[in-house]
Amino acid sequence: MEAFRLGAGGVLITACHLPSDCHYISGNARMKARMDALSGMLQKLGLSPERLRVDYVSSAEGEKFVNIVKEMTDQLKTIGTEKIQAENAKLRPILENMLKRKAAAKQAAAQSAASAAKATGDANPTK
């Protein structure tokens, strides 16, 4: 979301092959779930679906990676700079609000955790 808020023409996310070819154990599966939800939401808000791409590439698949980047570059050229800029202008205020709410929720959770830790520490006579 931040990349599009800042004006990116496209975002490419690559990950290990599903289901279990990931050094981070389940990171690729969690990413897929998040990106499926995010891409649908961004499309409803007016983002061309070709501007966000998720693909699965291992470190041994350099040629595949090059082809993916070329395909995405061609798709972005087809969409055109004007349409991309118009979509970004429309999305920017929405994404800014979403990111502000996310940051506020994260800060509130951190403050709540800190308060809980302090309360637990204060109530523990062994410390």
Residue pairs with C-beta under 8 A, 6 or more apart in sequence:
1 38
1 42
1 95
1 98
1 99
2 95
2 99
3 11
4 11
4 42
4 47
4 51
4 88
4 91
4 95
5 91
5 92
5 95
5 96
5 99
7 85
7 88
8 88
9 51
9 76
9 81
9 84
10 50
10 51
10 52
10 53
10 72
10 75
10 76
11 51
11 52
11 53
12 53
12 55
12 68
12 69
12 72
13 31
13 35
13 52
13 53
13 54
13 55
14 54
14 55
14 56
14 57
14 65
14 68
15 22
15 27
15 28
15 31
15 32
15 54
15 55
15 56
15 57
16 22
16 23
16 24
16 27
16 28
16 56
16 58
17 28
17 56
17 57
17 58
18 28
18 29
18 32
18 56
19 28
19 29
21 28
21 58
22 28
22 29
28 56
31 54
32 54
35 52
35 54
38 52
39 49
39 52
39 54
42 52
42 91
43 49
45 90
45 91
45 94
46 87
46 90
46 91
47 87
47 91
48 79
48 83
48 84
48 87
50 72
50 75
50 76
50 78
50 79
51 76
51 79
51 84
51 87
53 68
53 72
55 68
57 64
57 65
57 68
76 84
121 127
